[in-house]
Amino acid sequence: MDFDQLRRDPQIWRPQAQFSASIRSKRELDSFNDIGAIAVYIDINLSDRPDIAICGSQSETLSFWETNSSGGFLTKPKFTAELLTFRFVRCGQIVYRYQNYETIASKMIAVLADFESLHEVQALGTVSTLSATIAAATLASAQKALSGGEHLGLPTLERVADMTMPGMWGLFCTVRLIHSRIGDPDKQSDLMFPLLQEMMGYQILSAWPKCSRSTPAIPVDFASQQLRRAIDYIEGHLSRPMILADVAAAANTGVRSLQSKFKSELGVTPLQYIIGRRLARAHEDLLSRKEISLSINEIARKWGFVHMSDFGKRYRKQYGCTPSETRRAVH
């Protein structure tokens, strides 16, 4: 089904300069699914009462929306289309299910989903997210403009992106800024609005990690190359003992310079980055059905946390819930 067909049936999907809903009963949920005309159906667990607030704007090329819920929910695409959705999680966790695998969005991990292969999306417990959907053709046009008219084609993007990577926070801030202007009644005369939308396309192509590096990479300064090598080393050694001297050696720099690069470009120290990434891995294991036989203690130790009280405090600070609450959500 394409957008020409969707325009004939506005109950399935329609462009909306602004939409919002506060869903707190099954009746309100059914009504919204019937007349909300967004791209997904929303459902909840049979034993739960809905508590969902959603607001945003949608068009054939770009859509932005914010979702908040205290009880979680389930969504399924209404149709297949060449659309890419980028979701940033401010609180909680989101599970994306495809035919043969799952990906997880959290505060540290942003997720890219395409409508053609996505099966369903489940929000676990209390969640707050900010999302943007862009047509593949719109992103391809941005790629053409960014490359000076060369026909390079649209790069294949990874399904997940580390929010500590350079550029990712800037992309999130642009999406947040565009969304904040949606409710402005004078949006048509806002000279910055079209520029912000254009900039978002360029930021996606520049900041979001690529699956393939077959095309020549944009040259980066030496300091950024060192930071990338340091991050690559850390990612490959998260489950093993690691000291900063080894990370610095892999990046061909000194420990003091390494600390300075992390602080200036990522806003965190190398130690904070390592702890955050190990917490993210533990978080993924707690959500994984494959690791359901492991206890919380075993998962924590697997990623280097030997003191459970310290692990619990750090986990709650990063994800807004306890490890046991995350594990119960999976059950």
Secondary structure, DSSP 8 states (H G I E B T S, - for coil): --HHHHHH-TTT---EEEEEEEE-SHHHHHHHHHH---SEEEE--TTS---EEEEEEE-SSEEEEEEEESS-EEEEESS--SEEEEEEEEEEEEEEE-SS-EEEE-SSEEEEEETTT--EEEEEEEEEEEEEEEEHHHHHHHHHHHTTT-------B-SEEETTSTTHHHHHHHHHHHHHTTT-TTGGG-TTHHHHHHHHHHHHHHHS-BS---S------HHHHHHHHHHHHHHHTTTS---HHHHHHHTTS-HHHHHHHHHHHHSS-HHHHHHHHHHHHHHHHHH-GGGTTS-HHHHHHHTT---HHHHHHHHHHHHSS-HHHHHHHH-
